[in-house]
Amino acid sequence: MSDMITADLVDLDLAAQTKEAAARSLAERMVALGRVTDLDGFLADVAAREAQMPTGLDGGIGIPHCRSEHVTEPTLAFGRPADGIDFGAPDGPADLIFLIAAPAGADDAHLTILSALARRLMDPDFTAALRAATDPAATASLISGDTAPPAAPEPAATATAEEPPPAPAAPAAPVPFRVVAVTSCPTGIAHTYMAAEALEQAGQAEGVEIVVEPQGSAGFTRLDPAVIAAADGVIFAHDVPVREKERFAGKPTVDVGVKAGINRPAELLAEVRDKAARGETTAPAGTGSPVEEAGGPGEGYGTKLRKWLMSGVSYMVPFVAAGGLLIALGFAIGGYTIDKAPSVAEHFVWTDSTSWAALLFQVGGLAFSFLVPVLAGYIAYGMADRPGLVPGFVGGSIALTINAGFLGGLAAGLIAGGTVMAIQRVRVPAALRGIMPVVVIPLISSAVVGFLMFLVVGKPIAELQKALTDWLSGLSGANAVILGVVLGLMMCFDLGGPLNKVAYAFAVGGLANPNDGSLKVMAAVMAAGMVPPLAMALATVVRGGLFNRTERENGKAAWVLGSSFITEGAIPFAAADPLRVIPSAMAGGAVTGALSMLFECTLRAPHGGIFVLPLIGNPALYLIAILAGTAVSAALVILLKGMGGRGDGKAVEGTPATESGTAPKVPATV
């Protein structure tokens, strides 16, 4: 590690009072050595990582770190402020600060070395030596591992008058409690390995046999299946999805964030021991990110519900896009009577365009028919992981059978997930734990969901769905315009977030049984969703001085994203300046939604942007609605930024996403 840290990267008298100032001071040393090429860009990446989770640890340690394209080689800088700096640790400020800079494509060897440092931070002799150090070169040597920290003195032996009698032979030692654990963090450099070290030390102190699998940036070595099979319990200390989580199914499980593994490892061992004693098994959460974020500890029910529904919508959207666009292409080639064509399995003429149109339409129809079952299945998956899939898909299929549609799918998914979660809380004998996820839970939950959907809640929901469909088909005049305003506001409020997804799912649900009203709703939703990125792109062209260089580059991409109906293209602008961008986007979206409804534009495709223009009813007026909303949003954002003094082309202070060109990652679905 000697090439990662030198005396020039050590500041034993760090003159900083905030974590931002500390990071800047240490990063300037990296810049001076040519290891960081863009100071502001690198600090933006550090701040973005810090925003995900505070990097302060118990024991007075702060480890700001990130991967960045502005780093030329893995580098470590160390600072020791006199008064301590708050990095968000539960026990107070940090007086040992390590700034870890990893290139975007750092090699495994360097990452392994950095992980070794993270483990050493759990050694009290190491941290004590750092606090006592007076020479930067010696400090760098200590951190790099070239110099070992002085060992704590051993207690002096006590003299005795005579030799004690030999101890009796000890009985055979009992079999220790066995635990396997997985640790992981977003960057996979520091917290991952510190949590592993803390758990291993706690295991030694508690007499627990523990084996940890750190899933870091350099990859991971899978635990031996025999070790997992012999384990009495499992600990997941992670902030990103645990890879191949199904290996640990059917075991007593404690699932927490990675910092809990660092700060309270003994409590986690006690908790998993208690669960094992009670015979309590926890089906591991799924491996997909929507599931990983569903229903975390301490979250309110509303937050959990939103994440569960978003899980279903995220998995549903690819079926919507593929099936809907194939149906739309079938209509475009074969006309609106193509839905009356016979099955292509029975009648297909290779040289007849109508046959090809029928093929596209029928394949798209089959893909589209999975919409409600997939929605229900993955809502249940988001709540209860893999055991929720079977009752979720069964419930979604029943919703289609009884014509409960999109609303029925939502209900079926929630019922299925709730049923599985209830069954998972039942204590079962150890002999049955292995078959619970694959036999018992799917069997019982499917029967319960089938009963409730067929005989209890399904029919009322079907009536509600019919009433909603009738209402949409009768929309006209002022009512339609008001609905267009509401949908436009929802599409542009969170730019791909929950409200955006609700409006989009509402529109797509209407395409399952299309009528004039539902086709108008789909047109208004897509038009409004195109406005935010197009407006930001236009604003960067009209008044480029109000935006920094990165934003102007993002503006070029936003033209394509907006034209393709990817609302998330506006997220970099909203993340940097939400108070100006979001209201401007909402105003333009409301205008476009209202005009689309007023012009009675229709759309049979659930996606595609301007590329499905031939499938739009009243296409010229549809483009006018989009252009009007884009102009309104662009004018407002220019006005608000001008009033706010953004004419110097610099980023707003405290908005790291602006300088780095990065933004929160959300599924690009609408």
C-alpha positions in Angstrom: 0.0 0.0 0.0 3.1 2.3 0.1 2.3 3.6 -3.3 -1.2 4.7 -2.2 -0.2 7.0 0.7 3.0 9.0 1.2 4.0 11.7 3.7 2.6 14.4 1.3 -0.9 12.8 1.8 -0.8 13.0 5.6 -2.0 16.1 7.5 -1.5 15.7 11.3 -2.8 19.2 12.0 -5.9 19.2 9.7 -7.3 22.7 9.8 -11.0 22.0 9.0 -14.2 22.2 11.0 -16.6 20.5 8.6 -16.6 17.2 6.7 -16.8 19.2 3.4 -13.7 21.3 4.3 -11.8 18.2 5.5 -12.5 16.4 2.2 -11.5 19.4 0.2 -8.2 19.9 2.1 -7.2 16.2 1.8 -8.3 16.1 -1.9 -6.2 19.2 -2.7 -3.1 17.1 -1.6 -4.2 14.4 -4.1 -4.6 17.0 -6.8 -1.1 18.3 -6.1 0.3 14.9 -6.7 -1.6 14.4 -9.9 -3.8 11.6 -8.5 -7.0 13.6 -8.9 -7.6 15.4 -12.1 -10.7 17.5 -11.3 -11.1 18.7 -7.7 -14.7 19.8 -7.8 -15.8 16.8 -9.8 -14.1 14.4 -7.3 -15.6 16.3 -4.3 -19.0 16.0 -5.9 -18.6 12.2 -6.1 -17.5 12.2 -2.5 -20.5 14.2 -1.4 -22.8 12.0 -3.5 -21.5 8.9 -1.6 -21.8 10.7 1.7 -25.4 11.5 0.9 -26.2 7.8 0.6 -25.0 7.0 4.1 -22.9 8.9 6.7 -19.3 7.6 6.7 -18.6 8.2 10.4 -17.9 5.2 12.6 -17.8 4.6 16.3 -14.4 5.2 17.8 -13.8 8.6 16.3 -13.2 7.5 12.7 -14.4 9.1 9.4 -13.9 7.4 6.1 -15.2 9.5 3.3 -14.7 7.5 0.1 -15.9 7.0 -3.4 -15.2 5.7 -6.9 -14.7 8.5 -9.4 -13.6 8.9 -13.0 -11.5 11.9 -11.8 -9.1 9.6 -9.9 -6.0 8.3 -11.8 -4.9 5.7 -9.3 -6.1 4.4 -5.9 -5.1 6.9 -3.3 -5.5 7.3 0.5 -5.1 10.6 2.4 -5.1 10.9 6.2 -6.0 13.9 8.3 -6.1 14.4 12.1 -8.1 17.5 13.1 -7.6 18.9 16.6 -11.2 19.3 17.6 -12.9 16.4 15.7 -15.4 16.7 12.8 -18.9 15.3 12.7 -19.2 12.5 10.1 -22.5 11.3 11.4 -21.2 8.6 13.8 -23.4 7.8 16.8 -20.7 8.4 19.4 -19.7 11.8 18.2 -17.0 13.6 16.0 -14.1 11.9 14.3 -10.5 12.8 14.9 -9.1 10.2 12.4 -10.1 10.9 8.9 -9.3 8.7 5.9 -10.2 10.0 2.4 -10.2 7.0 0.1 -10.2 7.7 -3.7 -10.6 4.7 -6.0 -10.7 5.0 -9.8 -13.9 4.1 -11.6 -12.2 0.9 -12.8 -9.9 0.1 -9.9 -8.2 -3.3 -10.1 -8.9 -6.0 -7.7 -5.4 -5.9 -6.1 -5.7 -2.3 -5.0 -9.2 -2.8 -3.7 -8.0 -5.8 -1.7 -5.4 -3.6 -0.1 -7.9 -0.9 0.8 -10.1 -3.6 2.3 -7.2 -4.7 4.5 -6.9 -1.1 5.8 -10.6 -1.1 6.6 -10.2 -4.2 8.7 -7.2 -2.7 10.5 -9.3 0.2 11.6 -11.1 -2.2 14.0 -7.8 -2.8 15.8 -7.5 -0.4 18.9 -3.7 -0.6 18.8 -3.7 0.7 15.3 -6.0 3.7 16.0 -4.1 4.5 19.2 -0.8 4.6 17.3 -2.4 7.0 14.7 -3.5 9.3 17.5 0.0 9.3 19.0 1.9 9.8 15.7 4.0 13.0 15.3 5.8 12.4 12.0 3.9 12.3 8.6 6.3 9.9 7.0 6.1 7.5 10.0 2.3 7.8 9.9 2.2 7.0 6.2 4.4 3.9 6.9 2.1 2.8 9.7 -1.1 3.2 7.5 0.5 1.4 4.6 1.4 -1.6 6.9 5.2 -1.2 6.5 5.4 -0.4 10.2 3.4 -2.4 12.8 1.7 -0.5 15.6 3.2 -1.0 19.1 1.5 -3.8 20.9 -0.2 -3.2 24.2 2.0 -4.3 27.1 1.1 -7.7 28.6 0.2 -7.7 32.3 3.0 -8.7 34.5 3.0 -12.3 35.8 2.0 -12.6 39.5 4.5 -14.5 41.6 3.1 -17.4 43.5 4.6 -19.3 46.5 4.1 -22.7 45.0 3.0 -24.3 41.8 -0.8 -24.7 41.6 -2.0 -28.3 41.4 -2.7 -29.5 37.9 -6.2 -28.8 36.6 -8.6 -31.7 36.2 -9.1 -32.8 32.6 -11.7 -30.6 30.9 -14.9 -32.2 29.6 -15.4 -32.3 25.8 -16.2 -28.9 24.5 -19.8 -28.4 23.3 -20.4 -27.7 19.6 -20.2 -23.9 19.2 -23.1 -21.9 17.7 -22.3 -21.4 14.0 -23.1 -18.3 12.1 -22.5 -17.3 8.5 -22.7 -13.6 7.5 -22.6 -11.5 4.4 -21.5 -7.8 4.4 -21.7 -5.3 1.6 -21.9 -1.5 1.1 -22.6 0.7 -1.9 -18.9 1.4 -2.7 -17.6 -2.0 -1.5 -14.3 -0.7 -0.2 -14.5 0.2 3.4 -17.7 -0.5 5.3 -18.0 -4.0 3.7 -14.7 -5.2 5.3 -15.0 -3.2 8.5 -18.3 -4.9 9.2 -16.8 -8.3 8.4 -13.9 -7.7 10.8 -16.2 -6.4 13.6 -18.4 -9.5 13.3 -15.4 -11.9 13.4 -14.0 -10.2 16.5 -17.4 -10.3 18.2 -17.7 -14.0 17.3 -14.3 -14.7 18.9 -15.3 -12.8 22.1 -18.7 -14.5 22.3 -17.5 -18.0 21.5 -19.4 -18.1 18.2 -18.0 -19.8 15.2 -18.6 -17.3 12.4 -17.6 -17.2 8.8 -18.1 -14.0 6.8 -18.5 -13.4 3.1 -17.6 -9.8 2.3 -19.2 -8.9 -1.1 -16.9 -6.0 -2.1 -16.0 -4.2 -5.2 -13.2 -6.6 -6.0 -15.8 -9.5 -6.2 -16.3 -12.1 -3.5 -15.5 -15.7 -2.7 -18.6 -17.7 -2.1 -19.0 -19.5 1.2 -18.6 -23.3 1.0 -22.2 -24.7 0.7 -21.3 -27.2 3.5 -20.5 -24.3 5.8 -23.8 -22.7 5.0 -25.7 -25.9 5.5 -24.1 -26.4 8.9 -24.8 -22.9 10.1 -27.3 -22.3 12.9 -28.1 -18.7 11.7 -27.4 -16.0 9.2 -26.5 -12.3 9.5 -26.9 -9.9 6.5 -25.2 -6.6 7.1 -25.7 -4.8 3.8 -26.8 -1.6 2.0 -26.9 -3.1 -1.5 -28.5 -6.4 -2.6 -26.9 -9.5 -1.3 -25.8 -11.6 -4.3 -27.1 -15.1 -4.6 -29.2 -14.7 -1.4 -31.2 -17.8 -2.0 -28.2 -19.9 -0.7 -29.2 -19.0 2.8 -33.0 -19.8 2.6 -34.7 -21.4 5.5 -32.3 -20.3 8.2 -32.8 -17.9 11.2 -31.8 -14.6 9.7 -30.9 -11.1 11.0 -31.1 -8.5 8.2 -29.6 -5.1 8.9 -27.6 -2.2 7.4 -23.9 -2.5 7.1 -23.2 0.1 9.8 -25.1 -2.1 12.3 -22.6 -4.8 11.6 -19.8 -2.4 12.5 -21.3 -0.7 15.5 -23.2 -3.5 17.3 -21.9 -6.9 16.1 -22.4 -8.6 19.5 -26.1 -7.6 19.5 -26.6 -9.1 16.1 -25.0 -12.4 17.2 -27.3 -12.4 20.3 -30.3 -11.7 18.1 -29.7 -14.5 15.6 -29.0 -16.8 18.5 -32.4 -15.9 20.0 -34.2 -16.5 16.7 -32.6 -19.9 16.3 -33.7 -20.8 19.9 -37.3 -19.9 19.0 -37.2 -21.8 15.8 -37.9 -18.6 13.9 -36.9 -18.6 10.2 -36.9 -15.6 8.0 -37.2 -16.1 4.2 -34.4 -14.0 2.8 -35.4 -10.9 0.8 -35.1 -11.1 -3.0 -32.0 -10.4 -5.0 -33.5 -7.7 -7.1 -33.2 -4.1 -6.0 -36.9 -3.3 -5.6 -37.2 -6.2 -3.2 -34.1 -5.2 -1.3 -35.5 -1.8 -0.5 -39.0 -3.0 0.4 -40.1 -2.6 4.0 -36.8 -1.8 5.7 -36.8 -1.6 9.5 -38.1 1.6 11.0 -40.0 2.6 7.8 -43.6 3.7 8.0 -46.3 1.6 6.4 -46.8 4.2 3.7 -43.2 4.0 2.7 -43.2 0.2 2.7 -46.4 0.2 0.6 -44.9 2.5 -2.0 -41.9 0.3 -2.3 -43.9 -2.8 -2.7 -46.1 -1.3 -5.4 -43.0 0.1 -7.2 -41.5 -3.4 -7.2 -44.5 -4.6 -9.2 -44.6 -1.7 -11.5 -40.8 -2.0 -12.2 -41.1 -5.6 -13.4 -44.4 -4.9 -15.3 -43.0 -2.1 -17.5 -41.0 -4.2 -19.9 -44.1 -6.3 -20.6 -46.0 -3.1 -21.2 -43.4 -1.6 -23.5 -42.8 -4.8 -25.6 -46.4 -5.9 -25.8 -47.9 -2.4 -26.3 -45.5 -1.5 -29.0 -46.0 -4.8 -30.9 -49.7 -4.2 -30.8 -49.3 -0.7 -32.0 -47.1 -1.8 -34.9 -49.7 -4.4 -35.8 -52.3 -1.7 -36.0 -49.9 0.5 -38.0 -49.3 -2.1 -40.6 -52.6 -3.9 -40.8 -55.1 -1.2 -39.8 -57.5 -1.2 -36.9 -59.3 -4.4 -38.0 -56.2 -6.5 -37.4 -57.6 -7.6 -34.1 -60.2 -9.6 -36.1 -57.5 -11.6 -38.0 -57.4 -15.4 -37.4 -54.6 -17.0 -35.4 -51.3 -16.9 -37.3 -50.8 -20.5 -36.1 -53.6 -21.6 -38.3 -53.3 -19.1 -41.2 -50.1 -17.3 -42.2 -49.1 -16.1 -45.7 -45.4 -15.2 -45.9 -45.9 -12.6 -48.6 -48.9 -10.9 -47.1 -48.3 -7.8 -44.9 -51.5 -8.5 -43.2 -50.3 -11.8 -41.9 -47.1 -10.1 -40.5 -49.2 -7.4 -38.9 -51.4 -10.1 -37.3 -48.3 -11.9 -36.1 -47.0 -8.7 -34.4 -50.5 -8.0 -32.9 -51.0 -11.5 -31.5 -47.5 -11.7 -30.0 -47.9 -8.3 -28.5 -51.3 -9.3 -27.2 -49.8 -12.3 -25.4 -47.1 -10.2 -23.9 -49.6 -7.6 -22.8 -51.7 -10.3 -21.2 -49.0 -10.9 -18.6 -49.3 -7.3 -17.4 -51.7 -7.9 -14.4 -50.2 -11.3 -13.3 -46.7 -9.8 -13.4 -47.8 -6.7 -11.5 -49.4 -8.9 -8.8 -46.6 -11.4 -8.7 -43.9 -8.9 -8.2 -45.8 -6.9 -5.6 -45.9 -10.1 -3.6 -42.3 -10.7 -4.4 -41.4 -7.3 -3.1 -43.2 -8.1 0.2 -42.2 -11.7 0.8 -39.5 -12.6 -1.8 -39.7 -15.8 -3.9 -42.4 -17.6 -1.9 -44.7 -14.7 -2.9 -44.4 -15.3 -6.6 -46.7 -18.2 -6.9 -49.7 -16.8 -5.0 -49.1 -13.4 -6.6 -49.2 -14.7 -10.2 -52.2 -16.9 -9.3 -54.0 -13.9 -7.8 -53.2 -11.7 -10.9 -54.5 -14.4 -13.2 -57.7 -14.6 -11.2 -58.0 -10.8 -11.5 -58.0 -11.2 -15.3 -60.4 -14.0 -15.2 -63.1 -12.1 -13.3 -62.3 -8.8 -15.2 -60.9 -7.0 -12.1 -58.1 -5.7 -14.3 -55.3 -3.4 -13.0 -57.0 -2.7 -9.7 -57.5 -6.4 -9.1 -53.9 -7.0 -9.8 -52.9 -4.5 -7.1 -55.2 -6.1 -4.6 -54.1 -9.6 -5.5 -50.4 -8.7 -5.1 -50.9 -7.2 -1.7 -53.1 -10.1 -0.5 -50.6 -12.6 -1.7 -47.6 -10.8 -0.1 -49.4 -10.3 3.2 -50.5 -14.0 3.3 -47.0 -15.2 2.8 -45.6 -12.8 5.3 -48.1 -14.1 7.9 -47.2 -17.7 7.2 -43.5 -17.0 7.5 -44.0 -15.8 11.1 -45.4 -19.2 12.2 -42.9 -21.3 14.1 -42.3 -24.6 12.4 -40.2 -27.7 13.3 -36.6 -27.7 12.0 -37.5 -30.7 9.8 -40.0 -28.6 7.8 -37.9 -25.5 7.3 -36.3 -26.7 4.1 -39.6 -27.3 2.3 -41.5 -24.3 3.6 -40.4 -21.8 0.8 -40.9 -24.3 -2.1 -43.9 -26.4 -1.0 -45.9 -25.4 2.1 -45.9 -21.6 1.7 -46.9 -21.6 -2.1 -49.6 -24.2 -1.4 -51.3 -22.5 1.5 -50.9 -19.0 0.2 -52.3 -19.8 -3.3 -55.4 -21.4 -1.7 -56.0 -18.4 0.5 -55.5 -15.9 -2.3 -57.7 -17.9 -4.7 -60.5 -18.0 -2.1 -60.3 -14.3 -1.4 -60.0 -13.2 -5.0 -62.8 -15.4 -6.4 -65.3 -15.1 -3.5 -64.6 -12.1 -1.4 -62.8 -9.0 -2.9 -62.5 -9.8 -6.6 -66.1 -9.1 -7.6 -66.4 -5.7 -5.9 -63.1 -4.7 -7.5 -64.3 -5.8 -10.9 -67.4 -3.6 -10.5 -65.1 -0.7 -9.6 -62.9 -1.4 -12.6 -66.0 -1.4 -14.9 -67.2 1.9 -13.4 -63.8 3.5 -13.9 -63.7 2.3 -17.5 -67.2 3.7 -18.2 -66.1 7.0 -16.7 -63.1 7.2 -18.9 -65.1 6.4 -22.0 -67.5 9.2 -21.2 -64.9 11.9 -20.5 -65.4 15.1 -22.5 -65.0 18.8 -22.3 -63.9 20.4 -19.0 -63.7 17.1 -17.1 -61.2 15.7 -19.6 -59.1 18.9 -19.4 -59.0 18.8 -15.6 -58.0 15.1 -15.7 -55.2 16.1 -18.2 -54.0 18.8 -15.8 -53.8 16.3 -12.9 -52.1 13.6 -14.9 -49.6 16.2 -16.3 -48.7 17.4 -12.7 -48.3 13.8 -11.5 -46.0 12.9 -14.4 -43.7 15.8 -13.8 -43.7 16.1 -10.0 -41.1 13.4 -9.3 -39.7 12.6 -12.7 -40.0 8.8 -12.7 -40.8 8.4 -9.0 -43.9 7.0 -7.4 -46.5 9.6 -8.5 -45.2 9.4 -12.1 -45.5 5.6 -12.0 -49.0 5.8 -10.6 -50.2 8.1 -13.5 -48.4 5.9 -16.0 -49.8 2.6 -14.6 -53.3 4.2 -14.6 -52.9 5.0 -18.3 -51.5 1.6 -19.2 -54.2 -0.2 -17.3 -56.7 1.4 -19.5 -55.1 -0.1 -22.6 -56.0 -3.6 -21.5 -59.6 -2.8 -22.5 -59.2 0.3 -24.7 -61.9 2.8 -25.4 -61.8 6.4 -26.6 -61.4 7.7 -23.0 -58.5 5.4 -22.1 -56.7 6.2 -25.3 -56.9 9.9 -24.6 -55.5 9.3 -21.1 -52.5 7.4 -22.5 -51.8 10.2 -25.0 -51.9 12.8 -22.3 -49.6 10.9 -20.0 -47.0 10.3 -22.6 -47.1 13.8 -23.9 -46.7 15.3 -20.4 -43.9 12.9 -19.5 -41.9 14.1 -22.5 -42.0 17.7 -21.4 -39.4 17.9 -18.5 -36.3 16.7 -20.4 -37.2 18.5 -23.6 -37.8 21.8 -21.6 -34.4 21.4 -19.8 -32.7 20.8 -23.1 -34.3 23.9 -24.7 -33.4 26.0 -21.7 -29.7 25.0 -21.9 -29.7 26.2 -25.6 -31.6 29.4 -25.0 -29.8 30.6 -21.9 -26.7 28.4 -21.6 -25.0 30.8 -19.2 -27.5 29.8 -16.5 -26.2 26.3 -16.5 -22.7 24.8 -15.9 -20.8 22.8 -18.4 -22.0 19.4 -17.1 -25.7 20.6 -17.3 -25.2 21.8 -20.8 -23.8 18.4 -21.8 -26.8 16.7 -20.0 -29.0 19.0 -22.1 -27.8 17.5 -25.3 -28.8 14.0 -24.1 -32.1 15.3 -22.8 -33.3 16.0 -26.4 -33.1 12.3 -27.2 -34.5 11.2 -23.8 -37.4 13.5 -23.9 -38.2 12.6 -27.5 -38.2 8.9 -26.4 -40.6 9.5 -23.5 -37.9 9.0 -20.8 -38.9 11.5 -18.1 -35.8 10.7 -16.0 -33.7 12.7 -18.5 -34.6 15.8 -16.4 -33.4 14.2 -13.1 -29.8 15.7 -13.2 -31.3 19.2 -13.5 -33.9 18.6 -10.8 -31.3 17.1 -8.4 -29.1 20.2 -8.8 -31.9 22.8 -8.5 -35.2 21.2 -7.4 -36.9 24.4 -6.2 -36.7 25.9 -9.7 -36.8 22.9 -12.0 -39.6 20.8 -10.5 -42.3 23.6 -10.4 -41.3 24.6 -13.9 -41.6 21.0 -15.2 -45.0 20.6 -13.5 -46.4 23.8 -15.1 -45.4 22.6 -18.5 -46.7 19.1 -17.9 -50.1 20.5 -16.8 -50.3 22.6 -19.9 -49.5 19.7 -22.2 -51.8 17.3 -20.4 -54.7 19.7 -20.7 -54.1 20.5 -24.3 -53.8 16.9 -25.3 -57.2 16.2 -23.7 -58.7 19.3 -25.2 -57.4 18.3 -28.7 -58.9 14.8 -28.2 -55.5 13.1 -29.1 -55.4 9.4 -28.7 -52.6 6.8 -28.4 -52.6 3.0 -28.5 -48.9 2.5 -27.7 -47.8 2.7 -24.1 -44.3 4.0 -25.0 -42.2 5.3 -27.8 -42.4 9.1 -27.7 -42.3 10.8 -31.1 -41.3 7.5 -32.7 -44.9 6.2 -32.5 -46.3 9.4 -34.0 -48.1 7.5 -36.8 -50.1 5.7 -34.1 -51.4 9.0 -32.5 -54.8 10.4 -33.2 -54.6 14.1 -34.2 -50.8 14.0 -34.4 -50.3 17.6 -35.4 -52.3 18.9 -32.5 -50.4 16.4 -30.3 -47.1 17.9 -31.2 -48.5 21.4 -30.6 -49.5 20.3 -27.1 -45.9 19.0 -26.4 -44.3 22.1 -27.8 -46.5 24.4 -25.8 -45.7 22.6 -22.5 -42.0 22.5 -23.4 -42.0 26.3 -24.0 -43.8 27.0 -20.8 -41.4 24.9 -18.7 -38.3 26.3 -20.4 -39.4 29.9 -20.0 -40.2 29.4 -16.3 -37.0 27.7 -15.5 -35.0 30.4 -17.3 -37.0 33.1 -15.4 -36.5 31.5 -12.0 -32.8 30.8 -12.5 -32.3 34.3 -13.8 -34.0 35.7 -10.7 -31.8 33.5 -8.5 -28.5 34.8 -10.0 -27.4 31.7 -11.8 -25.8 33.6 -14.6 -22.2 32.7 -13.8 -22.5 29.2 -15.1 -21.5 27.7 -11.7 -23.2 25.0 -9.8 -25.4 25.8 -6.9 -23.5 25.1 -3.6 -24.3 21.8 -2.1 -25.6 20.1 -5.2 -23.0 17.4 -6.0 -25.0 15.8 -8.7 -24.6 18.9 -10.8 -20.8 18.9 -11.0 -20.3 15.2 -11.3 -22.9 14.8 -13.9 -24.4 12.0 -12.0 -27.9 11.6 -10.6 -30.0 9.3 -8.5 -30.6 6.1 -10.4 -34.2 5.1 -11.1 -35.6 2.7 -13.6 -35.9 4.6 -16.9 -39.5 3.5 -17.6 -41.3 6.7 -18.5 
